[in-house]
């Protein structure tokens, strides 16, 4: 590699250099091979301070697009909105001067275009549905109190844009980096990452991969995953009392904070005592209204990201628990609800109702959440989200779930079981990320495993990092999702340093 100081000359006075460059209408401060780490960090921090407004404006461009995955359209495998988000992100990267390519109509890469790629930085442009309960517009960027609000600012459009600016900062600080970083943006992470899986069938990933899409500072392992659908059907019946409808959660990877049902043949007064008992036990509130058909029951809990189910109150399982306790007529619908109550008792996050027992020392036990349910007078259809430890395999994990559901009277539509992902903490990539995290955040970086599943899950040796400072709940997958602006800048700053440290040496 050509010595940068010979090509660009030494700059000994950083303030003088900044002043000279600004006088010439340039931001760039040329890289010195012999500058100190503190001087380099000052350049990085200064870059993000100078480009903060521009960065937020680009995040706003993406947040305005409601990029929830929908049915495929020609040339748009995950729907129109995710594709529009992809095109918008590609336009941002092209404006920055990066070599940009859209692949498979659902993902894109951007890099410097003139040198080999060593480091891939992944993020996703799709989002979960906005849902209710927002006090800010979900598809607009609202700035307030040092924060920005909007669906995707944390998961994962804010980090997407921060990565692009990290690439720009790294190139301006050190134009002669030997290797190029690359961003890889997808549009289907929230539904199990089929975009990445398909891409990897025909394209090899760069040797080192990171994604800012974690809940912990550094995530070195992600659990096994199994998410089947299950259902049962029956002929219509007129017996009373009976459930005639139930609507629970809508997405598999979020704890439902709301559910509702209509029960024919009962009145609100018949349900109140049981509702009060379940509410006292679960913290989920029930609203009871007499209607023409019988009683309308609304369950109001608290939604949560699937990675933090303990922070939520699953309104769906609480409602099922209440229905199972009512004096309903013996019919297939009643039996299905009571079976669900046994399989998924409220608060059972470990899947003990399903008979799961597998554990290991690295990731602990299993976590299972009953997240989607829809019932009519003739059928009930459900989905669950389950995560297992490193020791999980079909025999001790997915087959156990299938058997329990079948014995409970349900027909199972199996999903593909994804094995657990794990990178040893002493690996060079983890140690480098840990070093830089501690340098920029000023606190120890604890490496953890997660029940969440990011793009890193599917790439050998890949690692995910947190999007916010430890202890901050950014309301991922919930209403009023937000990010502190300083945390968005920190993502950019840390990833700039990661790029410089990994890509500058041959």
C-alpha positions as CSV (number, residue, x, y, z in Angstrom):
1,X,0.0,0.0,0.0
2,X,1.2,3.5,-0.8
3,X,2.1,5.5,2.3
4,X,-0.6,8.1,2.7
5,X,1.7,10.7,4.2
6,X,3.8,10.6,1.0
7,X,0.8,11.1,-1.3
8,X,-1.1,13.7,0.7
9,X,1.6,15.3,2.8
10,X,1.7,15.6,6.6
11,X,-0.6,17.9,8.4
12,X,0.7,18.6,11.8
13,X,-1.9,21.2,13.0
14,X,-5.4,19.7,12.9
15,X,-7.2,23.0,13.6
16,X,-5.2,24.7,10.8
17,X,-6.0,21.9,8.5
18,X,-9.7,22.1,9.3
19,X,-9.6,25.9,8.6
20,X,-7.8,25.5,5.4
21,X,-10.1,22.8,4.1
22,X,-13.2,24.8,5.0
23,X,-11.8,27.9,3.3
24,X,-11.5,25.8,0.1
25,X,-15.1,24.5,0.5
26,X,-13.9,21.0,1.4
27,X,-14.6,19.0,4.5
28,X,-12.0,16.4,4.0
29,X,-8.9,16.3,6.3
30,X,-6.3,14.2,4.6
31,X,-5.2,11.1,6.5
32,X,-1.8,11.2,8.3
33,X,-0.1,7.8,8.7
34,X,1.5,9.0,12.0
35,X,-1.5,10.9,13.6
36,X,-2.6,9.7,17.1
37,X,-5.6,7.7,17.9
38,X,-7.2,10.7,19.6
39,X,-6.6,12.9,16.5
40,X,-8.3,10.3,14.3
41,X,-11.2,10.1,16.7
42,X,-11.5,13.8,16.7
43,X,-11.8,13.8,12.9
44,X,-14.5,11.1,13.0
45,X,-16.6,12.9,15.7
46,X,-16.2,16.2,13.8
47,X,-17.4,14.6,10.6
48,X,-20.6,13.4,12.2
49,X,-21.1,16.7,14.0
50,X,-20.8,18.5,10.7
51,X,-23.1,16.1,8.8
52,X,-25.8,15.6,11.5
53,X,-28.5,17.5,9.7
54,X,-27.8,15.8,6.4
55,X,-27.8,12.4,8.1
56,X,-31.2,13.0,9.7
57,X,-32.7,14.3,6.5
58,X,-31.7,11.0,4.8
59,X,-33.2,9.0,7.6
60,X,-36.4,11.0,7.2
61,X,-36.5,10.1,3.5
62,X,-36.6,6.4,4.4
63,X,-38.9,6.7,7.4
64,X,-41.6,8.3,5.2
65,X,-41.9,5.0,3.2
66,X,-44.1,2.5,5.1
67,X,-41.9,-0.4,4.0
68,X,-43.9,-3.3,5.6
69,X,-43.5,-6.6,3.6
70,X,-46.7,-7.3,1.6
71,X,-47.7,-9.6,-1.2
72,X,-45.2,-9.8,-4.2
73,X,-45.7,-7.7,-7.3
74,X,-43.8,-8.0,-10.6
75,X,-40.2,-6.9,-9.9
76,X,-41.1,-6.3,-6.3
77,X,-40.8,-9.6,-4.4
78,X,-41.8,-8.1,-1.0
79,X,-44.2,-5.5,-2.2
80,X,-44.1,-2.0,-3.5
81,X,-43.1,-0.1,-0.3
82,X,-40.0,-2.2,0.5
83,X,-38.9,-1.8,-3.1
84,X,-39.4,2.0,-2.9
85,X,-37.3,2.1,0.3
86,X,-34.6,0.1,-1.5
87,X,-34.6,2.6,-4.4
88,X,-34.4,5.5,-2.0
89,X,-31.5,4.0,-0.2
90,X,-29.7,3.3,-3.4
91,X,-30.2,7.0,-4.5
92,X,-28.7,8.2,-1.2
93,X,-25.6,5.9,-1.7
94,X,-25.2,7.0,-5.3
95,X,-25.4,10.7,-4.3
96,X,-22.5,9.9,-1.9
97,X,-20.5,8.6,-4.8
98,X,-20.6,4.9,-4.0
99,X,-20.7,2.1,-6.5
100,X,-24.3,0.9,-6.0
101,X,-26.1,-2.2,-7.3
102,X,-29.6,-3.5,-6.7
103,X,-29.7,-7.3,-6.6
104,X,-32.7,-9.6,-7.0
105,X,-35.1,-6.6,-6.8
106,X,-34.9,-6.8,-3.0
107,X,-31.4,-5.9,-1.8
108,X,-28.5,-3.7,-2.6
109,X,-24.8,-3.3,-2.2
110,X,-22.8,-0.1,-2.1
111,X,-19.0,0.2,-1.9
112,X,-16.1,2.3,-3.1
113,X,-16.0,0.4,-6.4
114,X,-12.2,0.6,-7.0
115,X,-10.7,-1.9,-4.5
116,X,-11.4,-5.3,-3.0
117,X,-14.1,-5.6,-0.3
118,X,-13.1,-7.0,3.1
119,X,-15.9,-5.9,5.4
120,X,-19.7,-6.1,4.9
121,X,-22.1,-4.0,7.0
122,X,-25.6,-5.3,6.8
123,X,-28.9,-3.6,7.7
124,X,-32.5,-3.8,6.7
125,X,-35.0,-1.4,5.2
126,X,-38.2,-3.3,5.9
127,X,-40.2,-2.5,9.1
128,X,-42.9,-4.1,11.2
129,X,-46.4,-2.6,10.9
130,X,-46.9,0.7,12.8
131,X,-49.8,-0.6,14.9
132,X,-51.8,1.7,17.2
133,X,-50.9,3.8,20.2
134,X,-48.6,6.3,18.5
135,X,-48.4,9.8,19.8
136,X,-46.2,10.9,16.9
137,X,-46.8,10.2,13.2
138,X,-45.2,6.7,12.6
139,X,-44.2,7.4,9.0
140,X,-42.6,10.8,9.6
141,X,-39.5,11.9,11.4
142,X,-40.3,13.9,14.6
143,X,-37.5,15.6,16.4
144,X,-38.1,16.2,20.1
145,X,-35.9,16.3,23.2
146,X,-32.7,15.1,21.5
147,X,-34.6,12.1,20.0
148,X,-36.1,11.3,16.6
149,X,-39.3,9.3,16.4
150,X,-40.7,7.2,13.6
151,X,-41.1,3.6,12.6
152,X,-37.7,2.3,11.6
153,X,-35.5,5.0,13.2
154,X,-34.0,2.3,15.4
155,X,-35.0,-0.9,13.5
156,X,-33.2,-0.4,11.2
157,X,-33.4,2.6,8.8
158,X,-31.5,4.9,11.2
159,X,-28.5,2.5,11.4
160,X,-28.7,2.0,7.6
161,X,-28.1,5.7,7.0
162,X,-25.4,5.8,9.7
163,X,-23.5,3.0,7.9
164,X,-23.5,5.0,4.6
165,X,-22.1,8.0,6.4
166,X,-19.5,5.9,8.2
167,X,-18.3,4.7,4.7
168,X,-18.2,8.3,3.6
169,X,-16.3,9.5,6.7
170,X,-13.8,6.6,6.4
171,X,-13.0,7.5,2.8
172,X,-12.6,11.2,3.5
173,X,-10.4,10.6,6.5
174,X,-8.3,7.9,4.7
175,X,-8.8,8.0,0.9
176,X,-6.2,5.3,0.3
177,X,-7.8,2.6,2.3
178,X,-6.5,-0.7,0.9
179,X,-9.8,-2.4,1.2
180,X,-13.4,-1.2,0.7
181,X,-16.2,-1.6,3.1
182,X,-19.5,-2.6,1.7
183,X,-23.1,-2.0,2.9
184,X,-25.7,-4.7,2.2
185,X,-29.2,-3.5,2.6
186,X,-32.2,-5.9,2.5
187,X,-36.0,-5.6,2.5
188,X,-37.2,-8.8,4.2
189,X,-35.4,-9.2,7.5
190,X,-38.5,-9.0,9.6
191,X,-40.0,-12.1,7.9
192,X,-37.0,-14.3,8.4
193,X,-34.4,-12.9,5.9
194,X,-35.4,-14.8,2.7
195,X,-33.7,-11.9,0.8
196,X,-30.3,-12.6,2.3
197,X,-30.7,-16.4,2.1
198,X,-31.5,-16.1,-1.7
199,X,-28.7,-13.7,-2.3
200,X,-26.2,-16.1,-0.6
201,X,-27.2,-18.9,-3.0
202,X,-25.4,-17.1,-5.8
203,X,-23.0,-14.6,-4.2
204,X,-20.3,-15.1,-1.5
205,X,-20.3,-12.7,1.4
206,X,-17.1,-10.7,2.2
207,X,-14.9,-12.4,4.8
208,X,-16.0,-10.1,7.7
209,X,-19.6,-9.2,8.4
210,X,-21.3,-6.9,11.0
211,X,-24.8,-5.5,11.5
212,X,-26.0,-2.8,13.8
213,X,-29.2,-4.5,14.6
214,X,-28.9,-5.7,18.2
215,X,-30.3,-5.1,21.6
216,X,-27.0,-5.6,23.4
217,X,-23.7,-3.9,22.8
218,X,-22.2,-6.9,21.1
219,X,-24.2,-10.0,20.2
220,X,-22.0,-13.0,19.6
221,X,-24.8,-15.6,19.4
222,X,-28.4,-15.9,18.2
223,X,-30.7,-18.7,19.2
224,X,-32.1,-21.4,17.1
225,X,-35.5,-20.5,15.7
226,X,-38.6,-22.5,14.9
227,X,-41.9,-20.7,14.0
228,X,-44.6,-23.1,12.8
229,X,-48.2,-22.2,12.0
230,X,-51.1,-24.4,13.3
231,X,-54.8,-24.5,13.0
232,X,-58.0,-26.6,13.4
233,X,-61.4,-26.4,11.7
234,X,-64.9,-27.6,12.7
235,X,-68.5,-27.5,11.4
236,X,-70.5,-24.5,12.5
237,X,-72.5,-25.0,15.7
238,X,-75.3,-23.1,17.5
239,X,-74.6,-24.1,21.1
240,X,-74.3,-21.4,23.7
241,X,-72.3,-19.9,25.2
242,X,-69.6,-20.1,22.5
243,X,-66.8,-17.9,21.1
244,X,-67.8,-16.5,17.7
245,X,-64.7,-14.5,17.0
246,X,-61.2,-13.8,18.3
247,X,-58.5,-11.5,17.0
248,X,-55.1,-11.4,18.6
249,X,-51.6,-10.4,17.4
250,X,-50.8,-9.7,13.8
251,X,-47.1,-10.3,13.5
252,X,-45.2,-13.3,14.7
253,X,-42.1,-11.5,16.0
254,X,-43.8,-9.1,18.4
255,X,-45.6,-9.6,21.7
256,X,-49.3,-8.6,21.1
257,X,-50.4,-5.8,23.3
258,X,-54.1,-6.0,22.3
259,X,-56.6,-8.8,21.6
260,X,-60.4,-9.0,21.4
261,X,-63.1,-11.5,21.3
262,X,-66.9,-11.8,21.0
263,X,-68.7,-14.5,23.1
264,X,-72.3,-15.3,22.3
265,X,-74.6,-16.3,25.1
266,X,-72.9,-14.4,27.9
267,X,-73.2,-10.9,29.2
268,X,-70.5,-8.6,30.7
269,X,-71.8,-9.3,34.2
270,X,-71.2,-13.1,33.6
271,X,-67.5,-12.4,32.7
272,X,-66.5,-9.7,35.1
273,X,-65.4,-11.8,38.1
274,X,-63.2,-14.1,36.0
275,X,-61.8,-11.1,34.1
276,X,-60.9,-9.4,37.4
277,X,-59.0,-12.5,38.5
278,X,-57.1,-12.9,35.3
279,X,-56.3,-9.1,35.3
280,X,-55.0,-9.3,38.8
281,X,-52.7,-12.2,37.9
282,X,-51.5,-10.9,34.5
283,X,-51.7,-7.1,34.7
284,X,-53.7,-7.2,31.4
285,X,-56.9,-5.0,31.6
286,X,-60.2,-6.2,30.2
287,X,-62.9,-4.0,28.8
288,X,-66.3,-5.7,28.7
289,X,-69.2,-4.4,26.6
290,X,-72.7,-5.9,26.1
291,X,-73.5,-6.1,22.4
292,X,-76.3,-7.7,20.4
293,X,-74.3,-10.9,19.9
294,X,-73.3,-11.3,23.5
295,X,-70.3,-9.7,25.2
296,X,-67.3,-8.0,23.5
297,X,-64.1,-8.4,25.4
298,X,-61.0,-6.3,24.8
299,X,-57.7,-7.2,26.3
300,X,-55.2,-4.4,26.7
301,X,-51.7,-5.5,27.6
302,X,-48.3,-4.1,26.6
303,X,-46.6,-4.9,23.3
304,X,-42.9,-5.8,23.2
305,X,-40.1,-6.7,20.9
306,X,-39.7,-10.5,20.6
307,X,-36.2,-10.1,22.1
308,X,-37.6,-8.6,25.3
309,X,-40.9,-10.5,25.9
310,X,-40.5,-9.9,29.7
311,X,-41.1,-6.2,29.1
312,X,-44.5,-6.9,27.6
313,X,-47.9,-8.2,28.7
314,X,-49.2,-10.7,26.2
315,X,-52.8,-9.6,25.7
316,X,-53.5,-12.7,23.6
317,X,-52.5,-15.3,26.1
318,X,-54.2,-13.4,28.9
319,X,-57.4,-13.4,26.8
320,X,-57.1,-17.1,26.0
321,X,-56.7,-17.7,29.7
322,X,-59.8,-15.8,30.5
323,X,-61.9,-17.6,27.8
324,X,-60.7,-21.0,29.1
325,X,-62.0,-20.1,32.6
326,X,-65.5,-19.2,31.4
327,X,-68.5,-21.6,31.5
328,X,-68.6,-22.1,27.7
329,X,-70.5,-24.9,26.0
330,X,-68.5,-28.0,25.1
331,X,-67.8,-27.6,21.4
332,X,-64.7,-27.7,19.1
333,X,-64.0,-24.0,19.5
334,X,-64.1,-24.2,23.3
335,X,-61.8,-27.3,23.3
336,X,-59.4,-25.4,21.0
337,X,-59.2,-22.4,23.3
338,X,-58.7,-24.6,26.4
339,X,-56.0,-26.5,24.6
340,X,-54.2,-23.2,23.8
341,X,-54.5,-22.2,27.4
342,X,-52.7,-25.4,28.4
343,X,-50.0,-25.2,25.7
344,X,-49.4,-21.4,26.3
345,X,-50.2,-20.4,29.9
346,X,-49.8,-16.7,30.5
347,X,-46.2,-15.9,31.5
348,X,-44.7,-19.1,30.3
349,X,-41.8,-17.8,28.2
350,X,-39.8,-21.0,28.4
351,X,-42.3,-23.3,26.5
352,X,-42.8,-25.6,29.4
353,X,-46.5,-26.0,28.3
354,X,-45.1,-27.5,25.1
355,X,-42.8,-29.8,26.9
356,X,-39.5,-28.1,26.0
357,X,-36.6,-28.9,28.2
358,X,-33.4,-28.5,26.1
359,X,-30.7,-26.2,27.7
360,X,-27.0,-25.5,27.4
361,X,-24.4,-23.4,29.2
362,X,-24.0,-20.9,26.4
363,X,-27.6,-19.8,25.6
364,X,-29.6,-21.3,28.5
365,X,-33.0,-22.7,27.7
366,X,-35.8,-22.1,25.2
367,X,-38.1,-19.1,24.7
368,X,-41.5,-19.5,23.1
369,X,-44.2,-16.9,22.6
370,X,-47.7,-17.4,21.3
371,X,-48.1,-14.3,19.1
372,X,-50.7,-14.6,16.4
373,X,-54.3,-15.9,16.7
374,X,-57.4,-15.5,14.6
375,X,-60.7,-17.4,15.3
376,X,-64.0,-17.5,13.5
377,X,-67.1,-19.8,14.1
378,X,-65.5,-22.6,12.1
379,X,-61.7,-22.4,12.6
380,X,-58.8,-21.1,14.5
381,X,-55.4,-20.2,13.0
382,X,-52.3,-19.5,15.0
383,X,-48.6,-18.7,14.9
384,X,-45.9,-18.9,17.5
385,X,-42.3,-17.7,17.8
386,X,-39.8,-20.0,19.5
387,X,-36.1,-19.6,20.0
388,X,-33.8,-22.4,21.3
389,X,-30.2,-22.7,22.5
390,X,-27.1,-23.9,20.8
391,X,-27.9,-27.5,21.7
392,X,-31.3,-27.4,20.0
393,X,-31.9,-29.8,17.2
394,X,-35.0,-31.2,15.6
395,X,-35.3,-34.1,18.0
396,X,-35.2,-32.1,21.2
397,X,-36.7,-28.9,19.9
398,X,-38.9,-28.5,16.8
399,X,-40.2,-32.1,16.8
400,X,-41.2,-31.6,20.5
401,X,-43.2,-28.5,19.6
402,X,-44.9,-30.2,16.6
403,X,-45.9,-33.2,18.8
404,X,-47.4,-31.0,21.5
405,X,-49.4,-29.0,19.0
406,X,-50.7,-32.2,17.3
407,X,-51.6,-33.8,20.6
408,X,-53.5,-30.6,21.4
409,X,-55.7,-31.1,18.4
410,X,-54.0,-28.9,15.9
411,X,-52.8,-29.4,12.4
412,X,-49.2,-28.2,12.1
413,X,-47.7,-26.3,9.1
414,X,-44.0,-26.8,10.0
415,X,-41.4,-24.1,9.3
416,X,-37.7,-24.6,8.6
417,X,-35.8,-24.8,11.9
418,X,-32.8,-22.5,11.9
419,X,-29.9,-23.7,14.0
420,X,-28.3,-21.4,16.5
421,X,-25.5,-19.0,15.5
422,X,-22.5,-18.5,17.6
423,X,-19.1,-16.7,17.3
424,X,-16.5,-17.2,20.1
425,X,-15.8,-14.1,22.1
426,X,-12.1,-14.4,21.6
427,X,-12.4,-14.2,17.8
428,X,-10.4,-11.3,16.2
429,X,-13.5,-9.6,14.9
430,X,-15.3,-9.6,18.2
431,X,-12.2,-8.4,20.0
432,X,-11.8,-5.5,17.5
433,X,-15.5,-4.5,17.8
434,X,-15.2,-4.7,21.6
435,X,-12.1,-2.5,21.7
436,X,-13.7,0.2,19.6
437,X,-17.1,0.1,21.4
438,X,-15.3,0.6,24.7
439,X,-13.2,3.4,23.2
440,X,-16.3,5.3,21.9
441,X,-18.9,4.5,24.5
442,X,-16.6,4.8,27.5
443,X,-18.0,1.7,29.2
444,X,-17.3,-2.0,29.2
445,X,-18.7,-3.9,26.2
446,X,-20.4,-7.1,27.4
447,X,-20.7,-9.8,24.8
448,X,-24.0,-11.6,25.0
449,X,-26.2,-14.1,23.1
450,X,-29.7,-13.0,22.0
451,X,-33.0,-14.7,21.2
452,X,-33.3,-12.2,18.4
453,X,-32.4,-13.0,14.8
454,X,-30.6,-10.5,12.7
455,X,-29.0,-10.9,9.3
456,X,-25.9,-12.0,11.2
457,X,-27.7,-15.2,12.1
458,X,-27.2,-16.6,8.6
459,X,-23.6,-15.7,8.0
460,X,-20.7,-17.7,9.5
461,X,-18.6,-15.5,11.8
462,X,-21.0,-12.5,11.6
463,X,-21.7,-10.4,14.7
464,X,-24.4,-7.8,15.5
465,X,-24.0,-4.7,17.6
466,X,-26.5,-2.6,19.6
467,X,-28.2,0.3,18.2
468,X,-28.6,2.3,21.4
469,X,-26.7,2.9,24.6
470,X,-27.2,0.1,27.2
471,X,-30.4,0.5,29.2
472,X,-32.3,2.4,26.6
473,X,-35.6,0.9,25.3
474,X,-36.0,2.4,21.9
475,X,-39.6,0.9,21.6
476,X,-38.6,-1.5,18.8
477,X,-41.7,-3.0,17.3
478,X,-43.8,-0.8,19.5
479,X,-45.5,2.6,19.2
480,X,-43.4,5.7,19.4
481,X,-40.2,4.0,18.3
482,X,-37.3,6.4,18.8
483,X,-33.6,6.9,18.8
484,X,-31.4,9.4,20.7
485,X,-29.7,11.4,18.0
486,X,-26.4,11.0,19.9
487,X,-26.8,7.2,19.6
488,X,-27.3,7.5,15.8
489,X,-24.1,9.5,15.6
490,X,-22.3,7.0,17.8
491,X,-23.3,4.2,15.4
492,X,-21.7,6.1,12.6
493,X,-18.6,7.0,14.6
494,X,-17.9,3.5,15.9
495,X,-18.4,2.0,12.5
496,X,-16.2,4.5,10.9
497,X,-13.4,3.5,13.2
498,X,-14.2,-0.2,12.6
499,X,-13.9,0.5,8.8
500,X,-10.6,2.3,9.3
501,X,-9.0,-0.3,11.5
502,X,-10.1,-3.3,9.4
503,X,-9.8,-1.9,5.8
504,X,-6.6,0.3,5.8
505,X,-4.0,-2.4,6.2
506,X,-3.1,-5.0,3.6
